[in-house]
Amino acid sequence: MVSRTIPVDTFDLVLFGATGDLATRKILPSLYRRFLAGQMPQDARVIGAARSKLDDAGFRKLVAEALEEFVSKSKRDKATIETFLNQCSYIAIDAKGDSGWAELKKSVRDEAIKAFYFSVAPSIFGTLAEKLRSHGIACENSRLVVEKPFGTDLETAKKLNADLAASFDETQIYRIDHFLGKETVQNLMAVRFANVLFEPLWNERYIDHVQITVAETVGVGGRGSYYDKSGAMRDMVQNHLMQLLCLTAMEPPSQFDPDRLRDEKLKVIRALDPVGQKDVVRGQYKAGKEPSYVEDAENPDSRTESYVALKIGISNWRWKHVPFYLRTGKRMTKRMSEIVIQFKETSHSIFDRDEGSMANALTIRLQPDEGMDLSVTIKEPGPGGMRLVNVPLDMSFAEALGPDGEEIPDAYERLIMDVIRGNQTLFMRGDEVEAAWAWTDPIIEGWEERGDRPQAYAQGSSGPEDALMLMHRDGRRWRDLED
């Protein structure tokens, strides 16, 4: 198969927080995989920056250890890794002082694309941005990448945006959400807007409801103290699930252009109905084979949710009578992220409906097996009469599109290369982030004012019982996590 790798111009990527978990677990291995694919130019540089007193050799050893753990054995060619490591260097930086900044200025090249990746706590985003500007390191064409969380509410999000805007233009800021880098998420736009088969049906006349699920088998573990200040609503719904909802519900942009696409996502957020108390279910996992949530969080009085499910309405012409059901949780029965477009039943059926619903459903799988399937109704083979069954037309992206059997690029690989290209399509804009918080804040404030306790649910389950009732009362059911 012909390679679809698109070359990029040479770049200097300065990775702040380079010794941290995210950098070593995701970012550095992703850069190496792009290097293996021939997409990282031979003169491109990765400059690690952090408080640790390392030299180049120490940092390269850390990078080599990261690659040893996260890159498959078939790709551990010693000479190839050595070549990549030679493109890596390190500068010890004092984020709040002046140490290291002059050295960093000398290290980055004016002729190369300069990208600054903040894999650090949001509390120092503004400080780092100001240092890059005041020391003359950033320029008009520099790109700034910031990781979530983008605030903890509307007020903090506005302050964070203002701090970044003081040193960088909005067109230079890339707010990264790795969910948007997944192949299937991008294919959602292709399925909708490049196929006459689906777009005419993508509305309240033909769609009964939409389900969006992000289920995890892990608990909060070692990040319990952080998570207890956040919870599933802030950690997952306000950003990841909101983005999936927007891409599912948005109108076609007039062109496939970053700002026009983000304009349409913003319209969806502003059309979201307020969510009442009866349309939210919160949960905490109980003790089981693993410790309970409150044990993981080291807070026996915690009222923070490890699970949340919501029923959401959108007040516009396309979706007015179509509910969107969202759920996400820890310690669930299965790791799964998917979007289910549940179509309506035919208006009149000539067949016996005793077999149950025969409505079509389009399922878009984000993880672990990226792909999609469309359930269609056919006659069951055999002489037993006209017995109908639902069967999936299934496509796995790894099997159908993987080049020469290789894995589809990781989300971080794609997003980092988009930063170098200057393509903001898959990144969130400041006003989009603020609009999401403006919708989310009243929901959180509501349960905090009431002092609601999350419902306990068993580890390895589908969540609290009331989450099932959220759909059952409407005559619907969640797609089984065991399906």
C-alpha positions as CSV (number, residue, x, y, z in Angstrom):
1,M,0.0,0.0,0.0
2,V,1.3,3.5,-0.8
3,S,2.3,5.5,2.2
4,R,-0.1,8.3,3.2
5,T,2.5,10.1,5.4
6,I,2.6,13.8,4.6
7,P,6.0,15.4,5.2
8,V,6.3,18.5,7.5
9,D,8.7,21.3,7.5
10,T,11.6,21.2,9.9
11,F,10.8,22.2,13.5
12,D,12.0,22.8,17.0
13,L,9.6,21.4,19.5
14,V,10.2,22.6,23.1
15,L,8.6,20.2,25.5
16,F,8.0,21.8,28.9
17,G,7.4,19.1,31.5
18,A,9.6,16.7,29.5
19,T,10.4,14.4,32.4
20,G,6.7,14.1,33.4
21,D,4.4,11.1,33.0
22,L,2.5,12.4,30.0
23,A,5.6,13.4,28.1
24,T,7.3,10.0,28.6
25,R,4.2,7.9,28.2
26,K,2.6,9.6,25.2
27,I,4.3,12.6,23.6
28,L,7.9,11.3,23.2
29,P,6.9,7.8,21.9
30,S,4.4,9.5,19.5
31,L,7.3,11.7,18.1
32,Y,9.4,8.6,17.7
33,R,6.7,6.8,15.7
34,R,6.4,9.8,13.4
35,F,10.2,9.7,13.0
36,L,9.9,6.0,12.0
37,A,7.2,6.9,9.5
38,G,9.6,9.4,7.8
39,Q,7.5,12.4,8.8
40,M,10.0,14.0,11.2
41,P,12.7,15.7,9.3
42,Q,16.3,14.7,10.0
43,D,17.1,18.2,11.2
44,A,14.1,18.6,13.4
45,R,14.8,18.9,17.1
46,V,13.0,17.9,20.3
47,I,14.2,20.1,23.3
48,G,13.2,18.9,26.7
49,A,12.6,21.5,29.4
50,A,11.9,21.0,33.0
51,R,13.1,21.7,36.5
52,S,15.2,18.5,36.8
53,K,19.0,19.1,36.6
54,L,19.7,16.8,33.6
55,D,22.1,17.2,30.8
56,D,21.6,16.0,27.2
57,A,22.9,12.5,28.0
58,G,20.6,12.2,31.0
59,F,17.6,13.2,29.0
60,R,18.4,10.9,26.1
61,K,18.6,8.0,28.6
62,L,15.1,9.0,29.9
63,V,13.8,9.1,26.3
64,A,15.4,5.7,25.5
65,E,13.7,4.2,28.5
66,A,10.4,5.6,27.4
67,L,10.8,4.2,23.9
68,E,11.9,0.8,25.3
69,E,8.6,0.5,27.3
70,F,6.1,1.9,24.8
71,V,7.5,1.1,21.3
72,S,7.0,-2.5,20.0
73,K,10.1,-4.8,19.9
74,S,10.0,-4.8,16.1
75,K,10.8,-1.1,16.1
76,R,13.6,-1.1,18.6
77,D,16.4,-1.0,16.1
78,K,19.4,0.4,18.0
79,A,20.8,2.5,15.2
80,T,17.4,4.1,14.5
81,I,16.7,4.9,18.1
82,E,20.2,6.4,18.4
83,T,19.5,8.7,15.4
84,F,16.3,9.9,17.0
85,L,18.0,10.4,20.4
86,N,20.6,12.6,18.7
87,Q,17.8,14.9,17.7
88,C,16.8,15.3,21.4
89,S,18.5,17.7,23.8
90,Y,17.6,19.2,27.2
91,I,17.6,22.5,29.1
92,A,16.9,22.9,32.8
93,I,14.4,25.7,33.1
94,D,13.2,27.7,36.1
95,A,9.6,28.5,35.2
96,K,9.2,31.4,37.6
97,G,12.8,32.7,37.5
98,D,15.3,33.5,34.8
99,S,17.5,30.4,34.8
100,G,17.7,28.5,31.5
101,W,15.8,31.0,29.3
102,A,18.8,32.6,27.7
103,E,20.1,29.1,26.8
104,L,16.7,28.1,25.4
105,K,16.7,31.3,23.2
106,K,20.1,30.3,21.7
107,S,18.9,26.7,21.1
108,V,15.8,27.4,19.0
109,R,16.2,28.4,15.4
110,D,14.5,31.3,13.8
111,E,14.3,29.5,10.4
112,A,12.5,26.5,11.9
113,I,8.9,26.2,13.0
114,K,8.9,26.8,16.8
115,A,6.4,24.9,18.8
116,F,6.1,25.1,22.6
117,Y,4.3,22.2,24.3
118,F,3.1,22.9,27.8
119,S,2.8,19.4,29.4
120,V,2.7,21.1,32.8
121,A,0.1,22.2,35.4
122,P,-2.3,24.9,34.0
123,S,-1.4,27.2,36.9
124,I,1.9,28.0,35.2
125,F,0.6,28.3,31.6
126,G,0.5,32.1,31.8
127,T,3.9,32.4,33.4
128,L,5.6,30.2,30.8
129,A,3.9,32.0,28.0
130,E,5.0,35.4,29.3
131,K,8.6,34.2,29.7
132,L,8.7,32.9,26.1
133,R,7.5,36.3,24.9
134,S,9.6,38.5,27.2
135,H,12.8,36.6,26.5
136,G,12.2,37.0,22.7
137,I,11.9,33.2,22.2
138,A,8.4,33.1,20.7
139,C,7.7,34.9,17.5
140,E,4.7,35.6,15.2
141,N,4.8,32.1,13.7
142,S,5.3,30.2,16.9
143,R,2.7,27.6,18.1
144,L,1.7,27.0,21.7
145,V,0.2,23.6,22.7
146,V,-1.6,23.4,26.1
147,E,-3.0,20.3,27.7
148,K,-6.2,20.1,29.7
149,P,-7.7,20.9,32.1
150,F,-8.6,24.3,30.6
151,G,-9.9,25.6,33.9
152,T,-12.2,24.1,36.5
153,D,-15.1,26.4,35.8
154,L,-16.0,29.4,33.6
155,E,-14.2,31.9,35.7
156,T,-10.9,30.0,35.7
157,A,-11.2,29.2,32.0
158,K,-11.6,32.9,31.2
159,K,-8.5,33.7,33.3
160,L,-6.5,31.0,31.6
161,N,-7.5,32.2,28.2
162,A,-6.7,35.8,29.2
163,D,-3.2,34.8,30.5
164,L,-2.4,33.0,27.2
165,A,-3.8,35.8,25.1
166,A,-1.5,38.3,26.8
167,S,1.5,36.7,25.1
168,F,0.0,34.7,22.1
169,D,-2.6,35.3,19.5
170,E,-5.6,32.9,19.5
171,T,-4.4,31.7,16.1
172,Q,-1.2,30.4,17.7
173,I,-2.8,28.5,20.6
174,Y,-3.6,24.8,20.2
175,R,-5.7,23.4,23.1
176,I,-5.2,19.7,22.7
177,D,-7.9,17.0,23.3
178,H,-6.5,13.6,22.3
179,F,-10.1,12.3,21.7
180,L,-10.2,14.6,18.6
181,G,-7.1,13.0,17.2
182,K,-8.7,9.5,17.0
183,E,-9.2,8.2,13.5
184,T,-12.8,7.4,14.1
185,V,-13.7,10.8,15.4
186,Q,-12.4,12.4,12.2
187,N,-14.2,9.7,10.2
188,L,-17.4,10.8,11.8
189,M,-17.2,14.0,9.8
190,A,-16.4,12.1,6.6
191,V,-19.3,9.7,7.1
192,R,-21.7,12.6,7.7
193,F,-20.5,15.1,5.1
194,A,-19.0,12.9,2.3
195,N,-21.8,10.4,1.9
196,V,-25.2,11.1,0.6
197,L,-26.4,7.9,2.4
198,F,-26.3,9.5,5.9
199,E,-26.6,13.3,5.8
200,P,-30.3,13.3,4.7
201,L,-31.2,11.0,7.6
202,W,-29.1,12.9,10.2
203,N,-32.0,14.7,11.9
204,E,-35.0,14.4,14.3
205,R,-37.2,12.9,11.5
206,Y,-35.2,9.7,11.3
207,I,-33.0,9.5,14.5
208,D,-34.7,8.3,17.7
209,H,-31.8,9.2,20.0
210,V,-28.0,9.3,20.3
211,Q,-25.8,7.5,23.0
212,I,-22.2,8.6,23.8
213,T,-20.3,6.3,26.1
214,V,-16.8,6.5,27.5
215,A,-16.3,3.6,29.9
216,E,-13.1,2.8,31.7
217,T,-12.1,-0.3,33.7
218,V,-9.5,1.5,35.8
219,G,-10.1,3.5,38.9
220,V,-8.6,6.9,39.9
221,G,-5.7,5.1,41.5
222,G,-2.6,7.3,42.1
223,R,-4.3,10.4,40.9
224,G,-7.1,10.3,43.5
225,S,-6.3,13.5,45.2
226,Y,-6.4,15.4,41.9
227,Y,-9.5,13.6,40.6
228,D,-11.4,14.3,43.9
229,K,-11.2,18.0,43.1
230,S,-12.5,17.4,39.5
231,G,-14.8,14.4,39.1
232,A,-16.2,12.9,35.9
233,M,-18.2,16.0,35.0
234,R,-15.2,18.2,34.9
235,D,-12.6,15.6,33.8
236,M,-14.6,14.0,31.0
237,V,-18.0,15.5,30.1
238,Q,-17.0,19.2,29.8
239,N,-14.3,18.4,27.3
240,H,-14.1,14.9,25.8
241,L,-17.8,14.0,25.6
242,M,-18.8,17.6,24.8
243,Q,-16.5,17.4,21.7
244,L,-18.0,14.1,20.6
245,L,-21.5,15.6,21.0
246,C,-20.6,18.6,19.0
247,L,-19.1,16.7,16.1
248,T,-22.2,14.4,16.0
249,A,-24.7,17.3,16.2
250,M,-23.1,20.2,14.3
251,E,-24.3,21.6,11.0
252,P,-22.1,21.2,7.9
253,P,-19.5,24.0,7.7
254,S,-19.5,25.9,4.5
255,Q,-15.9,24.7,4.0
256,F,-13.6,22.3,5.7
257,D,-11.8,25.1,7.5
258,P,-10.7,25.2,11.1
259,D,-12.6,28.3,12.2
260,R,-15.7,27.5,10.2
261,L,-15.8,24.0,11.7
262,R,-15.3,25.4,15.2
263,D,-18.0,28.0,14.6
264,E,-20.5,25.1,14.0
265,K,-19.4,23.3,17.2
266,L,-19.9,26.5,19.2
267,K,-23.4,26.8,17.8
268,V,-24.2,23.3,19.2
269,I,-23.0,24.2,22.7
270,R,-25.0,27.4,22.7
271,A,-28.1,25.4,21.7
272,L,-27.8,22.9,24.6
273,D,-30.8,22.9,26.9
274,P,-30.2,23.4,30.7
275,V,-30.1,20.0,32.4
276,G,-32.5,19.4,35.3
277,Q,-31.9,17.3,38.4
278,K,-33.9,14.4,37.1
279,D,-31.8,14.2,34.0
280,V,-28.4,13.7,35.8
281,V,-27.2,10.5,37.6
282,R,-23.9,10.5,39.6
283,G,-22.1,7.5,41.0
284,Q,-19.1,6.3,43.0
285,Y,-17.6,2.8,42.7
286,K,-17.8,0.7,45.8
287,A,-15.1,-1.5,47.2
288,G,-14.7,-4.8,45.3
289,K,-11.6,-6.6,44.1
290,E,-10.0,-3.1,44.2
291,P,-10.4,-0.3,46.8
292,S,-13.5,1.9,46.7
293,Y,-13.4,5.4,45.2
294,V,-13.3,7.1,48.6
295,E,-10.3,4.9,49.5
296,D,-8.5,5.7,46.2
297,A,-9.3,9.4,46.8
298,E,-8.2,9.1,50.5
299,N,-11.4,11.1,51.4
300,P,-14.1,9.1,53.3
301,D,-16.5,12.0,53.0
302,S,-16.0,12.6,49.3
303,R,-19.1,13.5,47.2
304,T,-17.2,13.6,44.0
305,E,-18.5,11.4,41.1
306,S,-16.5,8.7,39.4
307,Y,-19.5,8.1,37.1
308,V,-22.0,10.5,35.5
309,A,-24.9,10.0,33.0
310,L,-27.0,12.8,31.5
311,K,-29.9,13.3,29.2
312,I,-29.4,16.3,27.0
313,G,-31.6,18.2,24.6
314,I,-30.6,20.5,21.8
315,S,-32.9,23.3,20.8
316,N,-32.5,23.7,17.1
317,W,-34.3,22.6,14.0
318,R,-32.3,19.4,13.4
319,W,-32.3,18.0,16.9
320,K,-35.3,19.5,18.8
321,H,-37.0,16.1,19.7
322,V,-33.9,13.9,19.8
323,P,-32.4,13.2,23.3
324,F,-28.6,12.7,23.6
325,Y,-27.7,10.3,26.4
326,L,-24.1,10.7,27.7
327,R,-22.3,8.5,30.2
328,T,-18.8,8.0,31.5
329,G,-17.4,6.2,34.5
330,K,-14.5,4.4,36.2
331,R,-14.2,0.8,37.2
332,M,-16.8,-0.2,34.6
333,T,-17.3,-3.7,33.2
334,K,-15.4,-2.9,30.0
335,R,-13.2,-0.3,28.4
336,M,-15.2,1.2,25.6
337,S,-15.7,4.6,23.9
338,E,-18.4,4.8,21.3
339,I,-21.1,6.9,19.7
340,V,-24.4,5.1,18.8
341,I,-26.8,6.8,16.4
342,Q,-30.1,4.9,17.0
343,F,-32.5,5.3,14.1
344,K,-36.3,5.1,14.4
345,E,-38.4,2.1,13.5
346,T,-40.0,2.1,10.1
347,S,-43.3,3.9,10.2
348,H,-45.2,0.7,9.1
349,S,-43.8,-2.8,9.2
350,I,-45.3,-5.7,7.2
351,F,-43.4,-8.1,9.5
352,D,-44.1,-9.5,12.9
353,R,-42.5,-7.2,15.6
354,D,-42.4,-9.9,18.3
355,E,-38.7,-10.3,17.8
356,G,-38.1,-6.8,19.3
357,S,-36.8,-3.7,17.7
358,M,-35.5,-3.9,14.2
359,A,-34.4,-0.3,14.0
360,N,-31.1,0.4,12.4
361,A,-28.2,1.7,14.5
362,L,-24.8,3.2,13.4
363,T,-22.1,2.6,16.0
364,I,-18.9,4.5,15.8
365,R,-16.2,2.8,18.0
366,L,-13.4,5.1,19.3
367,Q,-11.6,2.5,21.4
368,P,-10.3,-0.1,21.9
369,D,-11.1,-1.3,18.3
370,E,-11.5,1.9,16.1
371,G,-14.1,1.4,13.5
372,M,-17.9,1.5,12.9
373,D,-20.7,-0.9,12.2
374,L,-24.2,-0.4,10.9
375,S,-26.9,-2.8,12.1
376,V,-29.3,-3.8,9.4
377,T,-32.3,-6.1,9.5
378,I,-32.2,-9.3,7.3
379,K,-34.1,-12.6,7.1
380,E,-32.5,-15.3,9.2
381,P,-31.1,-18.0,6.9
382,G,-33.0,-21.3,6.9
383,P,-36.5,-22.7,6.1
384,G,-38.1,-21.4,9.3
385,G,-40.2,-18.7,7.7
386,M,-39.7,-15.0,7.6
387,R,-37.7,-14.6,10.8
388,L,-35.9,-11.3,11.0
389,V,-32.5,-10.7,12.7
390,N,-30.2,-7.7,13.1
391,V,-26.7,-8.1,11.8
392,P,-23.8,-5.7,11.7
393,L,-22.0,-4.4,8.6
394,D,-18.7,-4.1,10.4
395,M,-15.5,-2.3,9.5
396,S,-12.4,-2.2,11.6
397,F,-10.1,0.7,10.6
398,A,-7.0,-1.2,11.6
399,E,-7.9,-4.1,9.2
400,A,-9.4,-2.0,6.4
401,L,-7.0,1.0,6.3
402,G,-3.9,0.1,8.2
403,P,-0.9,0.6,5.9
404,D,0.8,-2.8,5.3
405,G,-0.6,-4.1,8.5
406,E,0.8,-1.3,10.7
407,E,-1.1,0.3,13.4
408,I,-3.2,3.4,12.7
409,P,-1.3,6.5,14.1
410,D,-2.0,7.3,17.7
411,A,-4.1,10.4,18.4
412,Y,-1.1,12.3,19.8
413,E,1.0,11.5,16.6
414,R,-1.6,13.1,14.4
415,L,-2.3,16.1,16.6
416,I,1.4,17.0,17.1
417,M,2.0,16.9,13.3
418,D,-1.1,19.1,12.9
419,V,0.5,21.6,15.2
420,I,3.6,21.7,13.1
421,R,1.5,22.2,9.9
422,G,-0.4,25.0,11.6
423,N,-3.8,23.1,11.2
424,Q,-6.1,24.0,14.1
425,T,-9.1,21.9,12.9
426,L,-8.9,19.4,15.7
427,F,-8.1,21.8,18.5
428,M,-10.5,23.8,20.7
429,R,-10.9,27.6,20.4
430,G,-11.1,29.8,23.5
431,D,-14.7,30.8,23.1
432,E,-15.7,27.1,22.6
433,V,-14.0,26.2,25.9
434,E,-15.8,29.0,27.7
435,A,-19.2,28.2,26.2
436,A,-18.8,24.6,27.4
437,W,-18.1,25.7,31.0
438,A,-21.0,28.2,30.9
439,W,-23.3,25.2,30.2
440,T,-21.5,22.8,32.7
441,D,-21.2,25.1,35.7
442,P,-25.0,25.3,36.6
443,I,-25.2,21.5,36.6
444,I,-22.3,21.2,39.0
445,E,-23.5,24.1,41.2
446,G,-27.0,22.4,41.4
447,W,-25.8,19.2,43.0
448,E,-23.2,21.1,45.2
449,E,-26.0,23.3,46.6
450,R,-28.2,20.3,47.2
451,G,-25.3,18.4,48.8
452,D,-26.2,15.3,46.7
453,R,-24.2,12.1,47.4
454,P,-23.3,10.0,44.3
455,Q,-24.9,6.6,44.2
456,A,-22.7,3.6,45.0
457,Y,-22.2,1.1,42.1
458,A,-20.4,-2.2,41.9
459,Q,-17.0,-2.4,40.3
460,G,-17.2,-4.2,37.0
461,S,-20.8,-3.1,36.5
462,S,-22.5,-0.8,34.0
463,G,-22.9,1.9,36.6
464,P,-25.7,3.0,39.0
465,E,-29.2,1.5,38.7
466,D,-30.7,5.0,38.2
467,A,-28.6,5.5,35.1
468,L,-30.5,2.6,33.5
469,M,-33.8,4.3,34.6
470,L,-32.6,7.5,32.9
471,M,-33.4,5.7,29.6
472,H,-35.9,3.1,30.7
473,R,-38.4,5.8,31.7
474,D,-38.3,7.0,28.0
475,G,-38.8,3.5,26.7
476,R,-35.1,3.1,25.7
477,R,-32.1,1.2,26.9
478,W,-28.4,1.7,27.0
479,R,-26.3,-0.3,24.6
480,D,-25.0,-3.1,26.8
481,L,-21.3,-2.8,27.6
482,E,-21.1,-6.5,27.1
483,D,-22.4,-6.4,23.5
